[in-house]
Amino acid sequence: MDALEKIFGKTAQMTVLKNLIEHQKDSTYLSGIAEETGLSHSSVSRVILPLVEAGIVIEKPLGKQIRTFHLNMDSEATKQIINFYKKICEVLV
């Protein structure tokens, strides 16, 4: 159990967000997130939408059916989430 799970519990949205934070310099696909997290493709699709709507994650279409996702590093909210994640991991280790 990692630091975020200790505090907030294990949710699909938290799992996806943690995955994106850990790969913050990379773009990824829904299927890549699903494979790495063990969540279903439909679960990832469902929980990433609010992160996109909040401006924390950027969705970029590649063609008609393929979409990539990455953290919006220009967003102050994203920066604060990453800082919180790093600090809470340091404190609870």
N, C-alpha and C positions, 0 to 999 in steps of 0.2 A: 504494500500500500504506500503510495507516495504522499507528499505533503498536502497537496490539494484534496486528495481523497480523504485524508484524515479529518479535514475540516468540513468539506462540502459533500462528502459521500461520492460514490462512483455513479456518475450519470453519463449518458452518451454525449451530451454537449460538452461536458468537462473533458471527456476523453478525446474528443475531436480537437478542442481548443488546445489541450496539452500537446497533442501530436503536431499541430501547426506551430506552436511555440518552439518545440524541439527541432523543427525543420524550418525555422523562420526565414532562412535565406533561399528557400526552394519553393517552386510552384509544384503543386501536386494535383492529382485527379481524385474524384470521389472513390474510385476503385482502389487507388493507392492508399488512401486514408483507411478505407474499410479493411484492406489486407493487413496493414500495420497495426490497427487497433483491435481487430477481431470483431468489429461491428459489421452489421449487414450494410450493403450499399444503400438500401432504402432508409436505414437509420441515419447514416451519415448525411444523406441528402436532406432529410427532415431537420436535423439539428444544426446544419451549417447555414440554413436560410436565415435564422435570426442574427447570426454573426455577420452575414453579408448585409442584412438590412440595417444593422447597427454601425456599419462602416468599419468593423474590426477586420473583416476578411474581404478581399477583393476577388470577385469572380470574373474570369476572362474566357469568353467563348473562343474555341478553336474549331472552326467549321460549324456545321449545323448541330451536331450532337455531342461534341466533346467540350467540356468545360474544365478549366484549371482554376485552382484556388491558391491564394497566398495571403499572409498577414499584410494588412495595410500599415506599413511602417510610418506613414505620414500622419496617422491618426493618433491623437494624444491619448485616447482611450486604450488603444493597442499598446502604446508605450507604457502606460500605467499598469496594464495587466501583466506585461512581461516583467516589469520591475517587481510587482507584487509576487509573481511566481518565483523569481530568483530569490527574493528576500525570504519568502516563507519556506522555501527549500533549505536555505541556509540555517534558519532558526530551528526547524523541526528535524534536522538530520541527526 
